[in-house]
Amino acid sequence: MSVKVNRPPRNGDYNRLMPRTILHLDLDAFFCAVEETRNPSLRGKPFAVGGSPDEHGVVSSCSYAARARGVRSAMPMSRAMRICPGLIIVPPRHRLYSEVSKQVMERLGQLTPLLEQISIDEAFLDLSDLRDPPERLARDLQARIRDELGLPSSIGIASNKLVAKIATEVGKKAAKGDSPPFALTIVPAGEEATFLAPLPADMLWGVGPKTAARLAELGIHTIGDIARWPESELAQRFGEHGRDLSRHARGVDERPIVTEYETKSISQETTFARDVRDDRVLEKTLREQSASVARQLRRENLAGRTVKLKLRWPDFTTLTRQTTLNTPTDMEEEIARTVLMLLKNVRKPNQAVRLIGVGVTGLGQPIRQLGLWDLDTQKSRKLQEAVDALQEKYGRGMIHKGTRGE
């Protein structure tokens, strides 16, 4: 993984003497906020972005008015409708959300290049070298995102990423009402452990339901309870994870801001509105996904050696199958041929499928040195490059390569 850290060491000093200032920004109910900018009549109303309740739909995001009535993200839409009669359902527009997210990140990057985007609606910034007070920078940032893009946001500021993110969560939880919180929570350097101590143990990174249950059996219910346990005993019970829990509970987190990641995998998946048994539909979906993955590989000048198939059955059992090629590829036909073979090997005749996906891993620079006997590959690559260029100009739906039977 290629990583750029927050700043180069100065004068050979690798130990930072002054505490850092890390800002965590979270766009409040992001999908819903974007929809409200396009349709102001939604403001103040209970609505959810997601799929239809008649088609296994789930809530991707819900407005604060809907949250006040008990609706939550990842909830089945049918249940959300029962909890909140009259809930307005808005179909998701992921391309729009990505475009707006990019506009937000551009504004964050204008404040500092030390920016780490961790999801479509979250980012960390290192403000350590900026002269203005962090609170003023945060307020100005919130105001700019609100005034220019119409989006609410909440912010946490602390000496490290762990505490800054938890600070954001604490600020949002403290807010009441049917409107976004616009929270700002600042944890002064040196007060990290004190801030964390009264919070529930499951607010700490690394404490999921299973770990929380094991901690509760030991009488550990708050982050402060974790901090009071000897690190050696936590390590004895939880292994290396126990050492991380001890350090995190004391507010210690030395991870840098990561401004670049090397792409490790490229994938596409589709969740069907209704379970699919039709072989032709599944093959068509896999071929379209393979084409999309291949385009992304070529766009990033990458090729992959391992092709993966992901499947989910109607009972939500999820499995993956993969095979490793002799040479890396960025060609859609080879990816499609491989993944269709994997599907044939794992799926029983007429077996229903809820989700299907294609992925390519083991990425690196594509091998271009073709031999005398690779003329077919050369022709295929030149044809694919021509199709790419035409699709870029006229749209993906206008130009495509023919397949047998068309």
Steps between C-alpha positions, in 0.01 A plus 500: 500500500637838397463747787569868547511594867409830654836677461869424459715506815687823561871513582511126547256514792262207461324556833242771482520714816179696450162322488328482164167664418279256310156595369240238415207612283181303447230616257174463693246262336692558179278330241190665646670839519593478131142407410370800696722735298337364182148489646454756782145376563655201680647718774356424842312195375562137595656337196753232422735434211491134404325221315133413478350302792352259246843414360715418807589871523698634796551850640827647372448832678212667679413857588515623858121525506487128413766420761291672765228246418731200537622444144867402470750432220529135385144434623274306258283756325188297576572532872575871464159548339332322791687709757438824313174497301515754220878470466606642162731266307755659266694272258879537543710693247854382574665680211358830626619428854850425373510827306391703803747314723776597261397867527519479881843336491627767262409764759670306777810467284509877455541533877786248521644231274532277807161343430392138541161409362370189678157471338267688268394727789794499744855633507791583730711815470827583676483865608821492705692743282217751448520822697129573549328357811350155428153605616491791254622276218231245583219757516612658174515158337149408615366835382663470158367148439155615611493825301661374178363145485199510732634214715514464880807353668630409844862526612723356771845637580766327709868407503444178302262329259344264751390769746401746227259250343349405835465872579290540185277210606457642851400840358244345268350282773461802730291687242123484524217578263396440141783696337871428440721564804781709342698377802853612586682315779858584599712283729803695630837324483570314823132444578442206265466232770274721712272565202478132408460357851120532548409387149357151432766242416347431159579856385868404490644384170546124506213429741231321304206304644707189582781693667248715687331186634832355618591831665163513674564153643811650664300791640639740238228734371670834426816605322633611840448146629720372217768759578513394865575137417871411477608475137669166568172346620308629199772357274476167679124485440476665155845453350657791310153650467499542878810720481329717238191526720711617793682766298186623327308519829770735627461716189827392338499484120811580296369421151588768246273666248516288185458710189544228237409135479614260234205321344492143633191374321232609257153349516137539402197334657124509453223423749191396308160645588365144475690172521623392155503145361530582129843392367488764227439784747786384720738467204401844366556655844842337538606612152395859573683494833811352336495777239471765773786349703717471189437865406602610848816290481599656169413848624744455790757322282470183708454131434403225744600141540215370721134503391233465769131413493273608786157346554222538754215253517142596607573384860781763509776238494791674325796330336793585276692292250816601321761381254848628418597557137838424347547865403330822621208625291300818441283348226127463563459182294762313703353622829147406389606156374674427831220616725234315298703182546507565877122549499446173313714315754325630811133556406248219474254500206212744553647616834376850593749784544446819698839670445774444246834672453834497319834609642862505389794503745875447488535828313807638330613666180372315191750297300528655154798309354314267265677236295484405136217254561281744693348676199145409603559657840644811337198530272261446789674764710497755216130431442428543871694829511297625203174400670614673820566820308162490324313426823679786673384733222147374428404313818519136606153416372572615144801281415562139601667194363271236356473151644385177347127498437466877459 
